[in-house]
Amino acid sequence: MALFKKRTAGKPGEWYYCLEHGTVEEGPDCPGKDRFGPYATPEEARHAMQTAAERNLKWENDPRWHDAPSGERTDED
């Protein structure tokens, strides 16, 4: 018996952005490693790459994600 079953059909209203094909899909047509989502609307899925880029930039500039250079004190010291 398989521990994880592959969902072959998505729920109505679940939208994904396929990284492999660069397309918006309703339901998980492609493997999870190749998609972003689920999104509530096709429009949200269409902007998945832009959303990811904005989040990455925000995280890259978040001081909580960066270690203090050696020898410098932090607020926690």
C-alpha positions in Angstrom: 0.0 0.0 0.0 1.4 3.4 -1.0 1.9 5.9 1.7 1.3 8.8 -0.6 -1.1 8.8 -3.5 -0.7 11.1 -6.5 -3.7 13.3 -6.9 -4.7 13.0 -10.5 -7.4 15.6 -10.5 -7.4 19.0 -8.9 -10.2 20.6 -7.0 -12.2 23.1 -8.9 -10.8 26.6 -8.2 -7.2 25.4 -7.5 -4.8 27.1 -9.9 -1.1 26.4 -10.4 1.8 27.9 -12.3 3.8 25.2 -14.1 7.5 26.0 -14.1 8.3 23.4 -16.7 5.8 24.6 -19.3 5.4 28.3 -18.2 1.6 27.9 -18.1 -1.3 28.3 -15.7 -3.1 25.0 -15.0 -6.3 24.2 -13.1 -5.5 21.3 -10.8 -2.1 19.7 -10.3 -1.4 18.4 -13.8 2.4 18.5 -13.5 4.5 17.1 -10.6 4.8 19.2 -7.4 8.5 19.8 -8.1 7.5 21.7 -11.3 4.8 24.0 -10.0 3.9 26.9 -7.7 0.5 26.9 -6.0 -2.3 26.5 -5.4 -3.7 29.9 -6.1 -7.3 31.0 -5.8 -7.5 32.5 -9.3 -5.8 32.0 -12.6 -4.6 35.6 -12.5 -2.7 35.0 -9.2 -1.1 31.9 -10.7 -0.2 33.9 -13.8 1.9 36.2 -11.6 3.5 33.5 -9.6 7.1 34.2 -10.8 6.7 38.0 -10.1 5.3 37.1 -6.6 8.2 34.8 -6.0 10.8 37.4 -7.1 9.2 40.0 -4.8 9.3 37.7 -1.8 12.9 36.6 -2.5 14.0 40.3 -2.6 12.1 41.0 0.6 13.8 38.0 2.3 17.2 38.8 1.0 17.0 42.3 2.6 15.6 41.1 5.9 18.3 41.4 8.6 16.8 38.5 10.5 18.0 36.1 7.8 21.6 37.3 7.8 24.3 36.4 10.4 26.3 39.3 11.9 29.9 39.4 10.5 32.3 37.8 13.0 33.5 40.2 15.7 30.4 42.4 15.5 27.9 42.5 18.3 24.2 41.9 17.7 21.2 43.1 19.7 21.1 39.7 21.4 24.6 40.1 22.9 
